């Protein structure tokens, strides 16, 4: 029998500023789920930043997997957390290819940002990862500039970006939350018909579709375009926020009693 796999965005979905602790009912559900099922977090945060906050939640059961920076896969085992180095090496190679092929674009982007915004470049592991804006409006304006700058170019096929509020992260088009979760499902011998996902923001869109999971949830605090995509894919848009909305969605989709 195939396992059930649950994947939740973290900020705004599993927890939020109004709900810094996950809903007790959801935490209990995860604690008491079948030992053959798996749950995890799919986030734009880096692993260490996420794990620090996970520890503060004092959950009775830890996630079985974490997808960090929308593309790095970690699995929990008897010795702690292990990074899926094979998947990461492929992803890193593609990211470095993107940086090389897009060097002229990134130079133009840096120049545009310096002239038009107060945003800063974000580096991790000595590689350019993305941009941190002062405001959400700066990020939206930058996205419009990107679209115009690369329109009709070869770079348009491989340049991908995820964004959430003031954060934008660059990546190769083949690596995002949806693709990473597909790899997790494959590694755990799962299937899309028994996968549940929940998210609230633009960087969740790639996993909030039926090619990745047949059971899709958005809490009430999700962006309007996220809610619309969830509805378009037959999912559940809750009237409750964050993890309370996730639990409401699990009930609404009749995945729990």
ZAMARGU-4260 file (C-alpha; in steps of 0.2 Angstrom, whole numbers, plus 5000, padded with zeros to 4 digits):
<rodrens>
0) 5000/5000/5000 | 5006/5017/4996 | 5009/5030/5010 | 5000/5046/5012 | 5012/5061/5011
5) 5008/5078/5019 | 5018/5093/5013 | 5015/5110/5021 | 5023/5127/5018 | 5029/5134/5034
10) 5027/5153/5036 | 5008/5158/5034 | 5003/5140/5032 | 5010/5129/5046 | 5012/5144/5057
15) 5009/5163/5056 | 5012/5179/5065 | 4994/5177/5072 | 4996/5158/5075 | 5014/5156/5081
20) 5010/5138/5086 | 5002/5125/5074 | 4984/5121/5078 | 4983/5108/5092 | 4971/5097/5082
25) 4983/5097/5067 | 4998/5093/5078 | 4988/5079/5086 | 4983/5072/5069 | 5002/5072/5063
30) 5007/5064/5080 | 4994/5050/5078 | 4995/5047/5059 | 5000/5030/5053 | 5018/5025/5055
35) 5019/5022/5036 | 5014/5039/5032 | 5025/5054/5030 | 5024/5073/5033 | 5036/5087/5030
40) 5039/5106/5027 | 5041/5114/5010 | 5049/5131/5013 | 5059/5145/5005 | 5069/5146/5021
45) 5086/5138/5023 | 5087/5122/5033 | 5095/5130/5049 | 5084/5145/5050 | 5069/5133/5048
50) 5075/5120/5061 | 5078/5133/5074 | 5060/5138/5073 | 5054/5120/5072 | 5063/5116/5088
55) 5054/5131/5097 | 5037/5123/5093 | 5041/5108/5104 | 5031/5096/5092 | 5028/5079/5099
60) 5033/5072/5082 | 5046/5079/5070 | 5044/5080/5051 | 5050/5066/5040 | 5057/5077/5027
65) 5061/5095/5024 | 5062/5104/5008 | 5073/5120/5011 | 5076/5135/4999 | 5062/5127/4988
70) 5074/5114/4982 | 5086/5106/4995 | 5079/5090/5001 | 5082/5083/5018 | 5076/5066/5026
75) 5075/5062/5044 | 5084/5046/5049 | 5090/5037/5065 | 5106/5048/5065 | 5097/5065/5062
80) 5095/5074/5046 | 5102/5069/5030 | 5103/5080/5014 | 5099/5071/4998 | 5116/5075/4990
85) 5113/5067/4974 | 5097/5078/4970 | 5107/5093/4977 | 5122/5091/4966 | 5111/5090/4951
90) 5102/5106/4957 | 5118/5115/4961 | 5125/5111/4944 | 5110/5118/4935 | 5110/5133/4946
95) 5129/5137/4942 | 5124/5135/4924 | 5110/5148/4926 | 5122/5160/4934 | 5135/5158/4920
100) 5123/5159/4906 | 5114/5173/4914 | 5129/5183/4919 | 5124/5198/4908 | 5106/5198/4914
105) 5112/5198/4933 | 5123/5212/4930 | 5109/5222/4922 | 5097/5217/4936 | 5110/5223/4949
110) 5111/5240/4940 | 5092/5241/4939 | 5090/5237/4958 | 5103/5249/4963 | 5095/5263/4953
115) 5077/5260/4957 | 5076/5251/4974 | 5084/5249/4991 | 5084/5230/4989 | 5100/5219/4992
120) 5107/5204/4984 | 5106/5188/4994 | 5120/5176/4995 | 5121/5158/5002 | 5135/5146/5001
125) 5145/5159/4991 | 5132/5159/4977 | 5119/5172/4972 | 5102/5166/4978 | 5091/5180/4976
130) 5085/5198/4982 | 5078/5205/4998 | 5068/5220/4995 | 5063/5234/5007 | 5045/5232/5002
135) 5034/5220/4993 | 5031/5233/4980 | 5049/5233/4976 | 5049/5215/4972 | 5034/5216/4961
140) 5042/5230/4951 | 5058/5220/4949 | 5048/5205/4943 | 5040/5216/4930 | 5057/5222/4925
145) 5063/5204/4924 | 5049/5199/4912 | 5052/5213/4900 | 5071/5211/4901 | 5072/5192/4896
150) 5057/5191/4885 | 5061/5181/4869 | 5078/5177/4875 | 5085/5159/4878 | 5087/5164/4896
155) 5068/5165/4898 | 5067/5145/4896 | 5078/5142/4911 | 5077/5157/4923 | 5064/5154/4937
160) 5061/5164/4952 | 5050/5161/4968 | 5044/5176/4978 | 5036/5179/4995 | 5033/5196/5002
165) 5050/5205/5001 | 5060/5189/4996 | 5064/5183/4979 | 5075/5168/4975 | 5082/5164/4958
170) 5084/5146/4952 | 5084/5135/4937 | 5067/5132/4929 | 5068/5113/4933 | 5070/5116/4952
175) 5056/5123/4963 | 5044/5117/4977 | 5034/5107/4965 | 5048/5098/4957 | 5057/5095/4974
180) 5041/5087/4981 | 5039/5076/4966 | 5057/5069/4970 | 5052/5067/4989 | 5036/5057/4983
185) 5047/5046/4972 | 5060/5043/4986 | 5046/5038/4998 | 5037/5027/4986 | 5022/5038/4986
190) 5010/5044/4973 | 5001/5060/4968 | 4984/5053/4973 | 4989/5051/4991 | 4998/5067/4993
195) 4991/5082/5002 | 4999/5100/5000 | 4995/5116/5008 | 5002/5134/5005 | 4997/5152/5005
200) 5010/5162/4994 | 5017/5163/4976 | 5031/5152/4979 | 5019/5138/4984 | 5010/5138/4967
205) 5021/5125/4959 | 5016/5112/4972 | 4998/5117/4973 | 4992/5108/4957 | 4986/5090/4953
210) 5002/5085/4944 | 5010/5085/4961 | 4996/5082/4973 | 4978/5077/4971 | 4973/5085/4988
215) 4976/5104/4989 | 4973/5116/5003 | 4974/5135/5005 | 4971/5144/5022 | 4961/5160/5022
220) 4976/5171/5023 | 4982/5164/5006 | 4985/5177/4992 | 4970/5178/4981 | 4978/5171/4965
225) 4984/5156/4976 | 4966/5153/4982 | 4960/5154/4964 | 4973/5141/4958 | 4968/5130/4972
230) 4950/5131/4967 | 4954/5128/4949 | 4962/5112/4954 | 4948/5106/4964 | 4956/5110/4981
235) 4949/5117/4997 | 4950/5136/5002 | 4947/5137/5020 | 4939/5152/5030 | 4952/5149/5044
240) 4970/5155/5044 | 4986/5145/5044 | 4986/5128/5051 | 4968/5130/5057 | 4964/5132/5039
245) 4975/5116/5035 | 4965/5106/5047 | 4949/5113/5041 | 4954/5108/5023 | 4959/5090/5028
250) 4941/5089/5035 | 4933/5097/5021 | 4942/5086/5008 | 4936/5071/5019 | 4954/5066/5023
255) 4950/5065/5041 | 4935/5064/5052
</rodrens>
